[in-house]
Each structure stands twice: as structure tokens, then as C-alpha cells.
Amino acid sequence: MTILVTGATGRIGRHLVDQLVRRDADLRVLTRDPAKAAFPAGVDVAQGDLLDIDAMRSAFSGVRTLFLLNAVTGDEFTQALITLNLAREAGVERVVYLSVFDADRAVNVPHFAVKYGAERMLAQMGFGATILRPTYFIDNEVMIRDVILDHGVYPMPIGSRGVAMVDTRDIAELAAIELMRRDRAPDGLPIETINVTGPDTLTGPQLAEIWAGLLGRPIVYGGDDPSGFEQTMAGFLPKWTAYEMRLMAERYVSDGMIPEPGDVARLTAMLGRPLHSYRDFAAGLVPKPPAALA
């Protein structure tokens, strides 16, 4: 039967599609504009979005398993509720849902609370689901690369408790493993929640130290006050989004994002390889020296 992937053109979705193609999945992707999306041969493309009821009903035709990823938007919860209702209407019972680490505790952060609401809906509607709860994405560091390189400051208010940042490639591969496991199971499987973290829990000062080592010059940690971070985000994001990012950063400072005992070992066993590290990802963002002239 077919697996439907939402969010297929995003940072996780693109890796997920590749992973599922490698596993010979019967795959359909949902995208607003197929003309702008390049998918591997054999991938069925459905046009639409999560609030387009007719398009979603068509996209769910023949689908047994759903990967649900909602972007952080003002109507994120509505998108999740409608999609799960339509999935149930279409007879879909198997879901892999991308939630967020500590969704049930950090309920003052809007998109954490939304994802926890969707988790509860999955349980109360009787879906068999894997709920993936990733920590902060290492890939987000692309947004602050120039600040680090040009100003010598690591600006994210991570705090001193530590965050085990995760690579989106690891999230995508774990999602593919769980989608295939659920889709190919002879019967429905119960709900399972998996914390998805990176291998190293790092504090703000430790992150600055990693960058200093990679660049060979001092990099200072910008501190725990999230007000400057909010102002920076408001320069290119809606103000409500920048405020939400501030609330999230405050949770980093107060609680961190710290794996439970056994989380890293479990993920490593599922993948059959080590998790991608922060240092290796950051090294890929460091400018390469110009080639010497012959």
C-alpha cells in the first residue's frame, strides 16, 4: 500500500523521500506546486495543501500510512486536526508524526502545545502511530553562521543545561525506518513515542568553544538573555513567530533539551550507525581556504 508524505519539499521531507525511494516504498508526496519540486522517478505527486479538503481526499486514495509534518504556522493545529480527520475518513490507521521534544511539558511554547494536542488526538482517535520528538535542529545553525563568522559571537541563547541538537538527516532516516515498519506490519502497531536527539548535549559556552576550535580564533557565547534573539528574528520573521522563538529559547535556558537515559543508544541501534555530530555539521559551514595558485 501507499505511503503519503506531507512536507515533502522541506529540510526533513527531501531526505525522507530519498530514504523511502531507497527502500522501494510505494510513495506519494503532497506539494503545493509540483512544477517547483523535483522528485525521483516513480514517486507519485499529489498537488494541494493540508487545508485543501478536496485535494487531501484525493491524495489519501489508496494510502495506508501517513507521514505528518506541519510547518510552524498560525493555523498549524487546524492543519493537523483536519488532516487526521481526513486520514481517518479515508481508512488510514498508520501514522508517523513529527512532534517536538518535551511537547507535553513546554506547553507555553505555541508549537509545542500544538504538537502535544495532535499527539493526544492520535491516541484518542485510535491511530497506530510512531511519534517522533526531535530536539532543536542542527541545521538551524545555517541561520546564524554569518553572525559567528563576521562578529565572533555564538548568538543562540542555549543556556548552561545543554541541548542535544539533532541532524535532520537522522530524523528523516528514523522516520523512513518507522514508516516502513508500520506500513509492512501485518496488523496495526500500538502508539510509540521516540525522543530523537543528537549524540552530544552541549551548552552555549561549549558550542562557542567548538566554533573557536574550528575557526582558530576566539568565539564568545552571547549569553542567556533571549531578547536580542527575538529582535534579530523579528527582522526577517513575523513578530509573533519571533516571540514564539523567544519562548522556545527561554525553555532551552531553563530546562535544556537533554536525552533520557538510553535515548542515544536506542537511536544508534535503530540506524545501525552513529548519529551525526554537531561538530561535524559545523565544520561543513566553515569557509574553505582559497586554493593556492600554481
N, C-alpha and C positions, 0 to 999 in steps of 0.2 A: 504493500500500500504506500501511498504518497506521504512524504513529509513536507509540510508547509513552513517556510522560514520567513518571518517578518523581520524588518530591519536589515534586509539582506545587503544593502549597499553601504552600511556603516562600518566602523572600525572592527567590530566583532563579526558582523554579518558576512563581510567579504572573506575573512579567514574561515568562517563556519561553512560557507558554500564550498570552498576548496576542500575542506576536510571531508564533507559529505560526498562530494564527487569522487574523491579517492576511495571512499568506502562503497562505491557503486549504489548509492541511495537513489530511490525514485523520488526526485526532488522538484519542488515547485517553490518559486520565490515571489514575494509580493513587493512591487515597487511602483512609485507614483509615475515614473517616466522611463519606460523600458528603453527608449532610444538613447538615454544617457547612461544606461547600465550595460556593462559588458560581462556576460556570464559565460561559463564554459558550455561547450556544445552538449546538448542533451538535457539541459536544465529548462524546465517549463517555467515560463514567465507570466505572472498574472499582474495586470495593471490595476492599481487602486491604492487606497489607504485604509487605515483601521476604522475610520468613520464613514466610509462609503459602503453602506449596507448591501446594496446590490452586488458591488464588486467583491465584497467579502464572502457573500453567499456563493458566488461563482468560484472564488478561489478555494473554498472549502470542499468543493465537489470531489469526491473520491479520496479525501485526505483522512488518514488515521492518526497522525501525530503532528503536533504543533510546536514550533519554537516561537515563543512570545517575548519580544523585546520592545519595550516602549521607550521612546525618547523622553527626556525631561522637558515636558511642555505644560502649559496651564491646564490642558484638558487630558493629561496623562491617565488619570483614574477613569474618566469616561471611556477613553480608548480601550483600556484593559477590560472594563466591565462589559462593554459591547462585544468585544472580540471573544471573550469567554462565553458569553451567552450565545453568540452565533456558532461557536465551536460546538457547544452542547447541542444546539438545534441541528447541526449537521451530523451528529453522532460521533464527534471526536471525543475521545476519553483520555488520550495520552498526550502529555504536555511536558515540555522543558521550559521553565520560566526563569528569566533573568531578573533576579531581585537585587538586593544590596546587603552587604554585611551589616549585622545588627539592625535589620529592618524593624524588628519587634521592640527595640529599645530606644532608638534615636527618633522617636515619633514626633519631635518638634521640628524635624527637617522635612519639608513637604514631600519630596520624592521618596524618602524613606517610608513615611507614613502611607503613601500611595501604594508602594510595593508591598507593604505588610497587609494592606487591605486586599490586594489581589491574591496574596498568599492565602488569606482566610477564605476568599471566595473559592479558590481551587479546592480547599478542604471541604467546605460546606456544600459545594455542588457535586462532590463525589468524583472529581478527576483523579486519575493516577498521574502523579507529577513528580519530576525532579525540580526542586527549587535551588537554583544556583545563587549563592550570596557572595558576589565578589567584593573585595576591598577596592580602594582607590586605584585607578588605572595608572600604571607606569607611563603609558602613552600620553597622558595629560602633560607630562613634563615638556613635551614639544612646545606648549604654550608659553613656558617660562624660560626656555633655552636662551633667548636673546638677553633677558634680564641678567641671567647668570654670566653669560659671556661678556656682555658690554659693561655691566655695573659691578660685577664681583660679589653679587648677593644672591643667596638662595632664598626666594621670596615667599614660598608657601608656608603658612603657619601650621606646621605639622605638630609642634609641641615636643614634650620630653617623654611621653609614654610610648610612642612608636606606632608606625603604620607599616604593615606588611604589604606593600604595593604589589599589584599583580599585572602581568603582561597580558594584553588582550589575545595574543596567540594561544596562551594557555587556557583562557576562558573558552575560546572557540573550540579548541580540541576537546576539552572536557564536555562541552555542550554536544559535540558530534558523537562522542562515546555514549552519552546518555540518551540521545535521540535514537541511535541505532539499537541500543539495548532495549529501550521501551518499544520501538516500532516492531522489532523482530520477536518480542516475547509472545509466546502462545496465548497468554492471558494478561490482563491488566496487572500492573505492579503498584504497590502502595506508594503514598507520598514519601519522599525522602528529601531532606534539606542538606545541602553541602556547602560549607564555607570554602570559598575559592580565594586563596591568598598567595602572596609571593613567598619565597623561601626565607627572607630576612626581614625582621622587624626593626625598622630604622627610625631614629628620632630626627628632628630638624637639624640639630648640630651635626649628627652623623652624616646626613645627606650632604650638607655643605662640605664636610670633610672628604667625602667621596669625590665631589666635583673638584675640590682643590687638588686632590691627587691626580685626577685625570688631566687637569689643565696645567699643573705645575706652578700654580700661583694661589695666593690666599683667596678663599671664598668664604664670606661670613653668612651666618644664618640671620635672616631678617627679623626674627622674633615671633612671639606668640600672638601679638595683637592682630586680629583679623580685619581691622577697619581699613588699613591700606589695601589689603587684598580685595575687599569689597569695592573700593573706589576704582582699582585697576580693572576689575571685571566689568564694572558699570560703563567702562569706556568702550566696550565692544559687545556687551550683552544687555538684554533688557534689565532694568533696575531690579525687578522682582527676582530675576534669575541670579543677579549678583548678590542680592540679600540672602537668597537660599544657599548660595555657595559659602557665604559668610557663616550661616548657621551650621553648615556641614563642617567647615574648618574649626568652629568652636568645639564640635564633638571630637575632632582629632586631638585638640589640645586637652580636653577634659578626660576623654576615655581612650583615645588611640584607636587603632584597628589591629588587635592582637589575636593571632590564631589561637584556637583552643588546642590543648594537648592532642597530638595525633593528626591534626589537620594537614600539615605539610607532608607527613608520611603517607597519608591516605591519597592525597593528590598525586604524589610521586609514583605510588603504586598504580593508580589508575592510568597515568600517562606512560608508564614504563620508562621514564627518563626524568632528569632533574627539571625543576621549574626554572623558567628564565629569571635571571637575577637583575636587580636594579642597576648594579654597576655595569653589567654588560650592555644593558639598554642605553644607559647614559653615555657609555663610551662611543656608541654609534652616533650620538648627537654632537660629539666633539669634532670641530673642523679639522680636516686632514691638512698637514703642511703641504705647501706647493711642491710639485715635483722639481728636482734640481735640473738645471739646464745642462745639456750635454756639452 
